[in-house]
């Protein structure tokens, strides 16, 4: 068997395995700025995703700007996987002891919330006729994964926080003329959320040192849309604009409390008196719950400039409307406490901007080198930052390369390091109420954060 046939056989095997892996693991996610995930391809990671709405390099343009499909031809499959390794190391400065005092851990035991995750994505597009193209994308536009050790000093505030999404995005593109292309897509998206923390039963009248745990699990699905346009300003310059709508969820799920026994409930009832039943049901009782949340819309303006056949210069600016999340309000929806608040967490998030620049160097017909840098704002502030999402401003530095294997195949390999600002945490008032501070303790300190991303992509054109 000659070398070309071996390469083609290997590519087909990679394609089958990659598609299967993407479909099997698609919902696995990890936090990015806020908890959005821009990691939708490896080809763009090498440029720090600069110019994503204008580059239209492969079928992953379905996510960044569906109009870009009009710049491709034939049929194309793209599969990608991203290994994302964050670190969020907490250092205590002035945290306080929960009430009543008992064995509070005064060191940041288990204070690194980072957790490695694999985020896959997959795309398929085809040219229907010279003017019309269609495609579908599968990915995870939002995700969060932070997890501390079960005995860390902030366990009454957060242990595990996980948000998973899956997004299915059928899209079409129409080539108006040689200068203008338009695109649109429909998005079906599902969210699954898990939040856990320790519970200080001593705060309700149990003996000092009595702890349990709380687990919240909920899910929902909803619909949205995305729009895009590409404009050839001149033969060397392309401008892209793209919009992804917000996603409105009404999450429903269950709240479960562990570590409660008949003896424990009796001790708490004795301490609380006649109000015990209502207090137990509202504060530490199992029930169902609901929560409304609007995940943000985004708007991107991007530029691709080709001064010659060897170079592409890329730039973009993207606004994310994180101000849609001002608080997370959970309400009980069953039992004697139905309709009462389960928990309310103020976020006070702000709209953010992400700006990036990058370049591609086409060394020859087979190899392309990529580089990029970007600055990404956090939506939170020092006043309202929480342990579940210890986010901060970041600067991206990315490198990548593409190798074309012939017969329409190509591999992309990219790496990015995110330099993140140190972040202050002050989980005291106004983030917490007085009773919450008493029962959980104030969590005050600093985070040292960073993220590494390694991505691989296979593209096959037919």
LUMVEXLUM-532992 format. One line per 4 residues: their letters; for each residue x, y, z of C-alpha. Coordinates in nm, 4 decimals. Layout:
% residues N
A) X/Y/Z  ...
END
This chain:
% residues 462
XXXX) 0.0000/0.0000/0.0000  0.1544/0.3339/-0.1029  0.1985/0.6294/0.1308  -0.0985/0.8298/-0.0016
XXXX) -0.3383/0.5386/0.0487  -0.2098/0.4913/0.4041  -0.2660/0.8605/0.4787  -0.6203/0.8481/0.3392
XXXX) -0.7003/0.5364/0.5426  -0.5637/0.7032/0.8572  -0.7665/1.0197/0.7914  -1.0893/0.8207/0.7533
XXXX) -1.0225/0.6436/1.0828  -0.9538/0.9761/1.2566  -1.2743/1.1218/1.1129  -1.4916/0.8323/1.2341
XXXX) -1.3386/0.8290/1.5810  -1.3472/1.2082/1.6181  -1.7139/1.2382/1.5233  -1.8046/0.9581/1.7642
XXXX) -1.6077/1.1228/2.0455  -1.7642/1.4624/1.9792  -2.1166/1.3255/1.9892  -2.0465/1.1172/2.3007
XXXX) -1.8761/1.3880/2.5082  -2.0187/1.7070/2.3688  -2.1542/1.8485/2.6938  -1.8265/1.8421/2.8886
XXXX) -1.7298/2.2020/2.9704  -1.5117/2.4303/3.1776  -1.5207/2.7976/3.2645  -1.3918/3.0703/3.0313
XXXX) -1.4531/3.4456/3.0693  -1.7623/3.4527/3.2849  -1.8615/3.1015/3.1860  -1.8756/3.1437/2.8087
XXXX) -1.6780/2.9080/2.5859  -1.5206/3.0508/2.2726  -1.3255/2.7280/2.2186  -1.5239/2.6078/1.9172
XXXX) -1.2358/2.5144/1.6843  -0.8591/2.4619/1.6917  -0.7873/2.6611/1.3761  -0.9062/2.9800/1.5471
XXXX) -0.7327/2.9097/1.8784  -0.3948/2.9582/1.7098  -0.4992/3.3212/1.6452  -0.6540/3.3673/1.9940
XXXX) -0.9827/3.3657/1.7951  -0.9001/3.7055/1.6451  -1.1024/3.7718/1.3308  -1.3331/3.4765/1.3914
XXXX) -1.6354/3.6403/1.2272  -1.4360/3.7289/0.9129  -1.1925/3.4419/0.8502  -1.4412/3.1785/0.7195
XXXX) -1.1573/2.9280/0.6961  -1.3577/2.6101/0.7518  -1.7023/2.4787/0.8499  -1.6628/2.5996/1.2095
XXXX) -1.7626/2.9401/1.0705  -2.1163/2.8140/1.1422  -2.0612/2.9207/1.5046  -1.8644/3.2415/1.4469
XXXX) -2.0464/3.3713/1.1363  -2.2767/3.1444/0.9319  -2.2388/3.3713/0.6273  -1.8871/3.2328/0.5967
XXXX) -2.0208/2.9060/0.4530  -2.0707/3.0918/0.1240  -1.6896/3.1248/0.0991  -1.6425/2.7466/0.1115
XXXX) -1.7275/2.4925/-0.1567  -1.8366/2.1305/-0.1763  -1.8848/1.9429/0.1501  -1.6735/1.9702/0.4623
XXXX) -1.6550/1.8070/0.8054  -1.4683/1.9591/1.1007  -1.4128/1.7857/1.4351  -1.2122/1.9370/1.7199
XXXX) -1.1233/1.8721/2.0829  -0.9855/2.1125/2.3420  -0.8079/2.0102/2.6630  -0.8557/2.3034/2.8997
XXXX) -0.6588/2.3110/3.2252  -0.7438/2.6029/3.4552  -0.5963/2.6854/3.7936  -0.7771/2.9032/4.0479
XXXX) -0.5714/2.9000/4.3674  -0.7302/3.0658/4.6711  -0.5203/3.2252/4.9453  -0.6865/3.3291/5.2706
XXXX) -0.6357/3.6798/5.4079  -0.9165/3.7658/5.6509  -1.1834/3.4929/5.6474  -1.3987/3.4548/5.9579
XXXX) -1.5124/3.1525/6.1536  -1.8685/3.0197/6.1099  -2.0965/3.0477/6.4111  -2.0861/2.8591/6.6415
XXXX) -1.7074/2.8233/6.6463  -1.5853/2.4704/6.5906  -1.2714/2.3396/6.4262  -1.2556/2.5990/6.1490
XXXX) -0.9761/2.5244/5.9036  -0.7557/2.8345/5.8966  -0.5495/2.7342/5.5924  -0.6608/2.7204/5.2282
XXXX) -0.6963/2.3426/5.2281  -0.8243/2.2338/4.8864  -0.8261/2.5933/4.7694  -0.7553/2.5260/4.3984
XXXX) -1.0848/2.5180/4.2082  -0.9295/2.4325/3.8717  -1.0400/2.1136/3.6991  -0.9221/1.9835/3.3599
XXXX) -1.1940/1.9202/3.1028  -1.2219/1.8189/2.7385  -1.4517/2.0283/2.5175  -1.5318/1.8793/2.1741
XXXX) -1.7109/2.0339/1.8768  -1.8187/1.9187/1.5297  -1.9459/2.0850/1.2111  -2.0709/1.9799/0.8696
XXXX) -2.1519/2.2040/0.5724  -2.2345/2.1564/0.2072  -2.2797/2.3798/-0.0961  -2.6313/2.3352/-0.2363
XXXX) -2.5761/2.5650/-0.5353  -2.3424/2.8574/-0.6131  -2.5560/3.0941/-0.4031  -2.6842/2.8734/-0.1201
XXXX) -2.5009/2.6709/0.1459  -2.6231/2.4889/0.4563  -2.4672/2.3259/0.7588  -2.5002/2.2214/1.1203
XXXX) -2.2771/2.2717/1.4215  -2.2571/2.0922/1.7557  -2.0772/2.2537/2.0458  -2.0887/2.3899/2.3991
XXXX) -2.1128/2.7732/2.4043  -2.1282/2.7931/2.7853  -1.9684/2.5887/3.0579  -1.8378/2.5985/3.4128
XXXX) -1.6393/2.3531/3.6230  -1.4926/2.4514/3.9581  -1.4394/2.1989/4.2362  -1.2699/2.2352/4.5733
XXXX) -1.1710/1.9712/4.8255  -1.4627/1.8719/5.0480  -1.2883/2.0028/5.3630  -1.1609/2.3347/5.2303
XXXX) -1.2199/2.6467/5.4364  -1.4890/2.7812/5.2020  -1.6907/2.4586/5.1872  -2.0054/2.6276/5.3277
XXXX) -2.0002/2.8586/5.0249  -1.9076/2.6203/4.7438  -1.7570/2.2811/4.6732  -1.8578/2.1811/4.3210
XXXX) -2.0077/2.4056/4.0539  -2.0726/2.2590/3.7112  -2.2676/2.3917/3.4143  -2.2899/2.1853/3.0970
XXXX) -2.4467/2.2911/2.7694  -2.4993/2.1325/2.4317  -2.5898/2.3466/2.1312  -2.7205/2.2218/1.7953
XXXX) -2.6971/2.4948/1.5324  -2.8439/2.4301/1.1818  -2.7556/2.7243/0.9555  -2.7821/2.8582/0.6008
XXXX) -2.5756/3.1075/0.4016  -2.6719/3.3032/0.0913  -2.4248/3.4681/-0.1459  -2.5937/3.7893/-0.2583
XXXX) -2.3093/3.8752/-0.4950  -1.9302/3.8544/-0.5046  -1.9067/4.1191/-0.2313  -2.1886/4.0376/0.0129
XXXX) -2.2954/3.7162/0.1892  -2.5631/3.6684/0.4553  -2.6151/3.3878/0.7052  -2.8580/3.2751/0.9743
XXXX) -2.8961/2.9849/1.2129  -3.1332/2.8351/1.4682  -2.9950/2.7168/1.8023  -3.1411/2.4462/2.0233
XXXX) -2.9554/2.4468/2.3513  -2.9769/2.2369/2.6662  -2.8295/2.3236/3.0040  -2.7552/2.1019/3.3034
XXXX) -2.6320/2.2480/3.6321  -2.4959/2.0986/3.9541  -2.4105/2.3033/4.2651  -2.2883/2.1515/4.5918
XXXX) -2.1693/2.2874/4.9253  -2.1346/2.1811/5.2857  -2.4085/2.2675/5.5375  -2.3328/2.3867/5.8907
XXXX) -2.6140/2.2233/6.0892  -2.4674/2.3731/6.4065  -2.5973/2.7099/6.2874  -2.9523/2.5707/6.3278
XXXX) -2.9029/2.4452/6.6829  -2.7251/2.1112/6.6375  -2.4092/2.0308/6.8291  -2.0957/2.2175/6.7216
XXXX) -1.9117/2.0414/6.4411  -2.2253/1.8842/6.2911  -2.2020/1.9096/5.9124  -2.3901/1.7810/5.6120
XXXX) -2.4054/1.8666/5.2451  -2.6414/2.0228/4.9931  -2.6757/1.9200/4.6287  -2.8713/2.1176/4.3669
XXXX) -2.9314/1.9656/4.0238  -3.1407/2.1223/3.7490  -3.1839/2.1386/3.3717  -3.3797/2.2983/3.0876
XXXX) -3.3679/2.3492/2.7106  -3.4482/2.6514/2.4962  -3.4196/2.8066/2.1492  -3.2207/3.0967/2.0071
XXXX) -3.0744/3.2208/1.6802  -2.7597/3.3629/1.5223  -2.7078/3.6000/1.2288  -2.4070/3.7040/1.0244
XXXX) -2.2846/3.8952/0.7215  -1.9592/3.9130/0.5256  -1.8495/4.2052/0.3091  -1.5585/4.2109/0.0666
XXXX) -1.4449/4.5720/0.0969  -1.1809/4.5088/-0.1697  -0.9972/4.1998/-0.3029  -0.7690/4.1959/0.0040
XXXX) -1.0077/4.2965/0.2843  -1.3090/4.1194/0.4371  -1.5287/4.2544/0.7166  -1.7586/4.0264/0.9155
XXXX) -2.0380/4.1032/1.1597  -2.2133/3.8390/1.3692  -2.4790/3.8219/1.6410  -2.5795/3.5360/1.8691
XXXX) -2.9031/3.5804/2.0639  -2.9426/3.5419/2.4380  -3.0795/3.2115/2.5710  -3.3621/3.2256/2.8272
XXXX) -3.3883/2.9322/3.0643  -3.6356/2.8323/3.3337  -3.4335/2.5686/3.5144  -3.6140/2.3143/3.7304
XXXX) -3.4578/2.0530/3.9516  -3.4148/1.9137/4.3011  -3.2501/2.0362/4.6203  -3.1226/1.7553/4.8424
XXXX) -2.9731/1.7773/5.1916  -2.7571/1.5020/5.3352  -2.6445/1.4211/5.6871  -2.9800/1.4872/5.8545
XXXX) -3.1012/1.2250/6.1012  -3.4040/1.1971/6.3284  -3.1846/1.2801/6.6263  -3.0381/1.5800/6.4483
XXXX) -3.3827/1.7104/6.3512  -3.5023/1.6673/6.7100  -3.2050/1.8631/6.8422  -3.2664/2.1424/6.5913
XXXX) -3.6400/2.1445/6.6685  -3.5629/2.1778/7.0374  -3.3360/2.4732/6.9694  -3.5726/2.6495/6.7284
XXXX) -3.9014/2.5926/6.9075  -4.2443/2.6329/6.7348  -4.0912/2.7659/6.4132  -3.8843/2.4517/6.3632
XXXX) -4.0952/2.2828/6.0924  -4.1101/2.5889/5.8680  -3.7436/2.6741/5.9238  -3.6279/2.3192/5.8537
XXXX) -3.8365/2.3052/5.5358  -3.7177/2.6414/5.4061  -3.3529/2.6245/5.5086  -3.2478/2.2581/5.4980
XXXX) -3.5421/2.0627/5.3550  -3.5458/1.8526/5.0388  -3.7667/1.9932/4.7637  -3.7879/2.0786/4.3975
XXXX) -3.6853/2.4266/4.2812  -3.6972/2.6637/3.9842  -3.4602/2.9367/3.8669  -3.4746/3.1774/3.5720
XXXX) -3.1523/3.2764/3.3985  -3.0743/3.4542/3.0715  -2.7410/3.3593/2.9156  -2.5957/3.6522/2.7228
XXXX) -2.6131/3.7635/2.3619  -2.2912/3.8452/2.1751  -2.2046/4.0834/1.8914  -1.8798/4.0616/1.6918
XXXX) -1.7100/4.2882/1.4388  -1.4112/4.1297/1.2633  -1.1529/4.2052/0.9951  -0.9379/3.9878/0.7687
XXXX) -0.6695/4.1597/0.5600  -0.4456/3.9752/0.3121  -0.1548/4.2015/0.2078  -0.0155/3.9203/-0.0075
XXXX) -0.0503/3.5465/-0.0666  0.1673/3.4571/0.2337  0.0014/3.6582/0.5111  -0.3417/3.7023/0.6740
XXXX) -0.3878/3.9792/0.9320  -0.6859/3.9283/1.1650  -0.8612/4.1473/1.4211  -1.1922/4.1573/1.6029
XXXX) -1.3939/4.3015/1.8893  -1.6766/4.1112/2.0604  -1.9259/4.2383/2.3158  -2.0926/3.9908/2.5516
XXXX) -2.4054/4.1144/2.7295  -2.3347/3.9623/3.0706  -2.5515/4.2290/3.2344  -2.8387/3.9866/3.1690
XXXX) -2.7225/3.8108/3.4891  -2.7797/4.0353/3.7889  -2.8597/3.7609/4.0376  -2.9338/3.3914/4.0623
XXXX) -3.2634/3.3450/4.2459  -3.3744/2.9932/4.3346  -3.7276/2.9277/4.4637  -3.8661/2.6151/4.6220
XXXX) -4.1525/2.4645/4.4216  -4.2764/2.1818/4.6462  -4.3540/2.1103/5.0108  -4.4696/2.3481/5.2831
XXXX) -4.2029/2.6007/5.1802  -4.3160/2.6113/4.8150  -4.2780/2.9611/4.6719  -4.0197/3.0661/4.9291
XXXX) -3.6611/3.1524/4.8458  -3.4132/2.8655/4.8456  -3.1150/3.0924/4.7811  -3.0391/3.4247/4.6154
XXXX) -2.6891/3.5095/4.4936  -2.6177/3.8644/4.3693  -2.3958/3.8691/4.0584  -2.4248/4.2305/3.9369
XXXX) -2.2402/4.1324/3.6181  -2.1516/4.3874/3.3521  -2.1287/4.3747/2.9726  -1.7759/4.2940/2.8568
XXXX) -1.5487/4.3389/2.5559  -1.3003/4.0983/2.4067  -1.0489/4.2335/2.1513  -0.7900/4.0351/1.9592
XXXX) -0.5331/4.0515/1.6797  -0.3618/3.7668/1.4997  -0.1812/3.6553/1.1871  -0.1390/3.3513/0.9626
XXXX) 0.1753/3.2833/0.7617  0.1279/3.0425/0.4706  0.4762/2.8967/0.4554  0.3911/2.6780/0.1581
XXXX) 0.0925/2.4859/0.0204  0.1131/2.2365/0.3081  0.2036/2.4366/0.6199  0.0486/2.7433/0.7850
XXXX) 0.1725/2.9021/1.1087  -0.0597/3.0998/1.3376  -0.0182/3.3489/1.6203  -0.2590/3.5664/1.8169
XXXX) -0.3117/3.7789/2.1255  -0.6367/3.8925/2.2891  -0.7633/4.0772/2.5946  -1.0820/3.9504/2.7580
XXXX) -1.2674/4.1403/3.0319  -1.4377/3.9724/3.3253  -1.8040/4.0561/3.3924  -1.7645/4.0453/3.7703
XXXX) -1.6123/4.2883/4.0214  -1.4114/4.2626/4.3414  -1.7267/4.3420/4.5398  -1.9435/4.0659/4.3915
XXXX) -1.6957/3.7946/4.2899  -1.7992/3.4534/4.4279  -1.6082/3.1324/4.4943  -1.8130/2.9402/4.2379
XXXX) -1.6943/3.1711/3.9557  -1.3627/3.3331/4.0631  -1.3273/3.5028/3.7253  -1.0836/3.7824/3.6340
XXXX) -0.9539/3.9761/3.3320  -0.7241/3.7752/3.1078  -0.4741/3.8156/2.8262  -0.4492/3.5391/2.5662
XXXX) -0.1240/3.4377/2.3942  -0.1753/3.1720/2.1255  0.0289/2.9734/1.8742  -0.0796/2.7180/1.6173
XXXX) -0.0034/2.5348/1.2962  -0.1962/2.3651/1.0178  -0.0738/2.0754/0.8078  -0.2613/1.9860/0.4895
XXXX) -0.2367/1.6157/0.4139  -0.3764/1.6241/0.0607  -0.7085/1.4951/-0.0756  -0.8939/1.7636/0.1200
XXXX) -0.7586/1.6721/0.4637  -0.5946/1.9027/0.7187  -0.4841/1.8886/1.0824  -0.4685/2.1910/1.3131
XXXX) -0.2747/2.2000/1.6401  -0.2959/2.5036/1.8687  -0.1946/2.6105/2.2182  -0.2951/2.9107/2.4278
XXXX) -0.1923/3.0378/2.7686  -0.4234/3.2779/2.9487  -0.2519/3.5212/3.1846  -0.5169/3.6197/3.4375
XXXX) -0.5181/3.9063/3.6840  -0.5112/3.8226/4.0525  -0.8662/3.8410/4.1832  -0.9892/3.9567/4.5230
XXXX) -1.2694/3.7626/4.6952  -1.4873/3.9182/4.9646  -1.7803/3.6879/5.0356  -1.9148/3.8994/5.3177
XXXX) -2.1912/4.1601/5.3059  -2.3362/4.2679/5.0587  -2.2807/3.9352/4.8801  -2.4105/3.7510/5.1877
XXXX) -2.6772/3.8431/5.4410  -2.5934/3.8692/5.8098  -2.7351/3.5232/5.8960  -2.5458/3.3708/5.6021
XXXX) -2.2190/3.5213/5.7242  -2.2867/3.3826/6.0717  -2.3660/3.0331/5.9456  -2.1032/3.0045/5.6732
XXXX) -1.8326/3.2463/5.7786  -1.7026/3.5284/5.5625  -1.4659/3.4061/5.2909  -1.2052/3.6733/5.2222
XXXX) -0.8856/3.6319/5.0241  -0.7285/3.6353/4.6794  -0.7186/3.4093/4.3742  -0.4195/3.3455/4.1519
XXXX) -0.5608/3.2208/3.8203  -0.4291/3.0903/3.4897  -0.5512/2.8668/3.2052  -0.3772/2.6451/2.9494
XXXX) -0.5590/2.5220/2.6370  -0.4369/2.2587/2.3920  -0.6522/2.1925/2.0841  -0.6492/1.9600/1.7855
XXXX) -0.8758/1.9659/1.4806  -0.9281/1.7538/1.1737  -1.0900/1.9013/0.8615  -1.1977/1.6984/0.5603
XX) -1.3338/1.8495/0.2391  -1.5139/1.6366/-0.0194
END
